[in-house]
Amino acid sequence: MTIKITTLIKDYEFETIIGMLDFERVKPQKIRINANFTSDGFIDYVEIINFIENFYNEHKFQSVEESVEKISIALKQKFSNLTSLNLEILKLEILKNALVGAKVESIY
């Protein structure tokens, strides 16, 4: 029998600089991260969350699309036993009646 366990991170919110518009480059905006991942061993989800938030705050991305691609690569470099990652980032305040964002699906 094979058992596959997926670790979940849902609705993690923080503020960061992200976006191309002038006002997005000045004032941090709230984003939400949803992720699930598998690994060949234990990975502390608190370490994943801290890494993601620090990574976003250090890089101040121009687009959510660029950000999900770069974070996917950086997570694998930091956590070598990661085997798959699905990560979604949503901008919560850019539109009044919708959430917008991007998603990456990586199999390492």
C-alpha positions in Angstrom: 0.0 0.0 0.0 1.2 3.5 -0.8 0.1 6.5 1.2 0.6 10.0 0.0 0.1 12.9 2.4 -0.4 16.4 1.3 0.3 19.4 3.6 -2.1 22.3 3.3 -1.7 26.0 3.9 -5.0 27.9 3.5 -5.8 31.6 3.6 -2.4 32.9 4.9 -2.5 36.7 4.5 0.2 39.3 4.7 1.1 42.7 3.1 3.8 43.1 0.5 4.7 45.3 -2.5 3.5 43.6 -5.7 2.3 44.9 -9.0 3.2 47.2 -11.9 1.0 50.2 -11.2 2.6 53.2 -9.5 0.5 53.0 -6.4 1.2 49.3 -6.1 5.0 50.0 -6.0 4.6 52.4 -3.0 2.0 51.0 -0.6 2.0 47.4 0.5 -1.2 45.5 -0.4 -2.8 42.5 1.3 -2.3 39.2 -0.5 -3.5 35.7 0.4 -1.6 32.5 -0.1 -3.1 29.0 -0.5 -0.7 26.1 -1.0 -0.5 22.4 -0.8 2.7 20.4 -1.1 4.1 16.9 -0.9 7.6 15.9 0.2 9.9 12.9 0.8 10.1 13.8 4.4 8.9 16.2 7.1 8.7 19.9 6.2 7.5 22.3 8.8 4.7 24.4 7.4 5.6 27.3 9.6 9.0 27.4 7.9 7.3 27.3 4.5 5.1 30.2 5.5 7.9 32.3 6.9 10.1 31.6 3.9 7.2 32.7 1.5 6.5 35.9 3.3 10.2 36.9 3.6 10.8 36.0 0.0 7.9 38.2 -1.2 9.0 41.1 1.0 12.6 40.9 -0.2 11.7 40.8 -3.9 8.8 43.2 -4.4 7.6 41.6 -7.6 6.2 43.4 -10.6 3.5 40.7 -11.3 1.9 37.8 -9.5 2.7 35.6 -12.4 6.4 36.2 -12.1 6.2 35.8 -8.3 4.6 32.3 -8.4 7.3 31.1 -10.8 10.1 32.4 -8.7 8.7 31.2 -5.4 8.3 27.7 -6.8 11.9 27.6 -7.7 13.1 29.1 -4.5 11.0 26.7 -2.3 12.6 23.7 -4.0 16.1 25.2 -3.5 15.4 25.8 0.2 13.4 22.5 0.8 15.1 19.9 -1.3 12.8 17.1 -0.2 9.8 18.9 -1.7 8.2 16.7 -4.4 5.3 18.8 -5.6 3.8 22.2 -5.0 0.5 23.9 -5.9 0.6 27.5 -4.8 -2.0 30.3 -5.4 -1.5 34.0 -4.7 -4.5 36.3 -4.6 -4.5 40.1 -4.4 -7.3 41.0 -2.0 -7.7 44.8 -2.5 -7.0 45.6 -6.1 -10.7 45.2 -7.2 -13.8 45.8 -5.1 -15.8 42.8 -6.5 -13.1 40.2 -7.3 -9.9 38.5 -6.2 -7.2 38.3 -8.8 -4.0 36.3 -8.8 -2.0 33.5 -10.3 -1.4 29.8 -9.5 1.6 27.6 -10.1 1.7 23.8 -10.2 5.2 22.2 -9.9 6.2 18.6 -9.8 9.9 18.3 -8.9 
